[in-house]
Amino acid sequence: MMTPFATLTIGQAPRSDIMPLLMEYLPEESVTHIGLLDAMTAEEIELRYSPEEGEPVLVSRLLDGTQIALGSRSVEQGLQEKIDWLEALGCETILLLCTGVFESLRAQNAMLLEPDRIIPPLIRAIVGTHQVGIVVPIESQIAEQAIKWSKLPKAPCFAVASPYLADEAKLTAAALSLEEQGAQVVVLDCIGYHRQHSDLLQSKLGIPVLLSNVLVAKLAAELIV
């Protein structure tokens, strides 16, 4: 039975890496978890979602923990199909578990919560004119991220460390490089970063560390009745 509230990841659901964090704010019995790649084989995923040359790349996680790269255009098309399906089943609120930029996702009646539309204005309101440093999963995302964060009063600085490769040293080095560049706040801008990542960095840095997924989950929780 479909609940009125659903999460939609571009990987496979449930996302065991971030479920504990989400469930701090979203009551388990009230939420259905759906993945774009649910029940798909590796061959099927590659055939439909492999990035084309020059296409923006998104990264996510399969149930076995594998990091996977996906083409943003085909992902957006697939997400729209899932959104239409969820609405047809009566879903009233859909929380997208991806911080990538999508241009034309839409819902006819349901409330669609897209982190890329929510997080940048929220961070801007929180940090004001302070310098923001942003950690992203892969190097190729920085150009698109620069556009996404272009309305911050100061252009952000970026560093790269995947949340899916369990490399704490690389994540720490990325965050420290942002602090060295003058960052006064660090944002972990991928749904795959979780509380252990932010706690690790907070113990190493002298500046605040914000998790995009926590901010979105807290806001989404207010919509569950």
Solvent accessible surface area in square Angstrom, and as a share of the most:
residue,aa,sasa,rsa
1,M,238,1.06
2,M,37,0.17
3,T,28,0.16
4,P,76,0.48
5,F,7,0.03
6,A,0,0.00
7,T,1,0.01
8,L,0,0.00
9,T,1,0.01
10,I,3,0.02
11,G,0,0.00
12,Q,20,0.09
13,A,14,0.11
14,P,74,0.46
15,R,5,0.02
16,S,71,0.46
17,D,31,0.16
18,I,0,0.00
19,M,24,0.11
20,P,93,0.58
21,L,6,0.03
22,L,1,0.00
23,M,52,0.23
24,E,104,0.47
25,Y,55,0.21
26,L,0,0.00
27,P,51,0.32
28,E,126,0.56
29,E,140,0.63
30,S,30,0.19
31,V,11,0.06
32,T,30,0.18
33,H,43,0.19
34,I,21,0.10
35,G,0,0.00
36,L,7,0.03
37,L,0,0.00
38,D,46,0.24
39,A,108,0.83
40,M,46,0.21
41,T,70,0.41
42,A,70,0.54
43,E,127,0.57
44,E,83,0.37
45,I,4,0.02
46,E,116,0.52
47,L,161,0.80
48,R,96,0.35
49,Y,3,0.01
50,S,48,0.31
51,P,48,0.30
52,E,117,0.52
53,E,179,0.80
54,G,80,0.77
55,E,13,0.06
56,P,54,0.34
57,V,28,0.16
58,L,8,0.04
59,V,11,0.06
60,S,0,0.00
61,R,44,0.16
62,L,23,0.12
63,L,103,0.51
64,D,116,0.60
65,G,24,0.23
66,T,67,0.39
67,Q,53,0.23
68,I,32,0.16
69,A,49,0.38
70,L,1,0.00
71,G,0,0.00
72,S,12,0.08
73,R,136,0.50
74,S,24,0.15
75,V,0,0.00
76,E,30,0.14
77,Q,111,0.49
78,G,1,0.01
79,L,0,0.00
80,Q,21,0.09
81,E,84,0.38
82,K,48,0.21
83,I,0,0.00
84,D,66,0.34
85,W,115,0.41
86,L,0,0.00
87,E,30,0.14
88,A,88,0.69
89,L,87,0.43
90,G,47,0.45
91,C,6,0.04
92,E,109,0.49
93,T,15,0.09
94,I,0,0.00
95,L,0,0.00
96,L,0,0.00
97,L,5,0.02
98,C,10,0.06
99,T,9,0.05
100,G,9,0.09
101,V,34,0.20
102,F,3,0.01
103,E,137,0.61
104,S,72,0.47
105,L,13,0.07
106,R,133,0.49
107,A,28,0.22
108,Q,131,0.58
109,N,145,0.74
110,A,13,0.10
111,M,99,0.44
112,L,33,0.17
113,L,21,0.10
114,E,11,0.05
115,P,0,0.00
116,D,17,0.09
117,R,126,0.46
118,I,42,0.22
119,I,0,0.00
120,P,16,0.10
121,P,80,0.50
122,L,50,0.25
123,I,0,0.00
124,R,111,0.41
125,A,83,0.64
126,I,93,0.47
127,V,8,0.05
128,G,31,0.30
129,T,91,0.53
130,H,95,0.43
131,Q,34,0.15
132,V,2,0.01
133,G,0,0.00
134,I,0,0.00
135,V,0,0.00
136,V,0,0.00
137,P,6,0.04
138,I,37,0.19
139,E,123,0.55
140,S,75,0.48
141,Q,19,0.08
142,I,42,0.21
143,A,75,0.58
144,E,47,0.21
145,Q,11,0.05
146,A,45,0.35
147,I,132,0.67
148,K,25,0.11
149,W,2,0.01
150,S,77,0.49
151,K,160,0.68
152,L,14,0.07
153,P,68,0.43
154,K,98,0.41
155,A,86,0.67
156,P,19,0.12
157,C,18,0.11
158,F,35,0.14
159,A,12,0.09
160,V,32,0.19
161,A,1,0.01
162,S,16,0.10
163,P,12,0.08
164,Y,26,0.10
165,L,108,0.54
166,A,97,0.75
167,D,66,0.34
168,E,109,0.49
169,A,77,0.60
170,K,106,0.45
171,L,5,0.03
172,T,20,0.12
173,A,59,0.46
174,A,8,0.06
175,A,0,0.00
176,L,64,0.32
177,S,36,0.23
178,L,0,0.00
179,E,55,0.25
180,E,148,0.67
181,Q,102,0.45
182,G,40,0.39
183,A,5,0.04
184,Q,75,0.33
185,V,14,0.08
186,V,0,0.00
187,V,0,0.00
188,L,0,0.00
189,D,2,0.01
190,C,11,0.06
191,I,5,0.02
192,G,1,0.01
193,Y,0,0.00
194,H,33,0.15
195,R,87,0.32
196,Q,136,0.61
197,H,21,0.09
198,S,11,0.07
199,D,82,0.42
200,L,35,0.18
201,L,0,0.00
202,Q,82,0.36
203,S,88,0.57
204,K,110,0.46
205,L,14,0.07
206,G,72,0.69
207,I,25,0.13
208,P,70,0.44
209,V,17,0.10
210,L,39,0.20
211,L,9,0.04
212,S,0,0.00
213,N,1,0.00
214,V,11,0.07
215,L,29,0.14
216,V,3,0.02
217,A,0,0.00
218,K,95,0.40
219,L,80,0.40
220,A,0,0.00
221,A,25,0.19
222,E,138,0.62
223,L,70,0.35
224,I,35,0.18
225,V,183,1.05
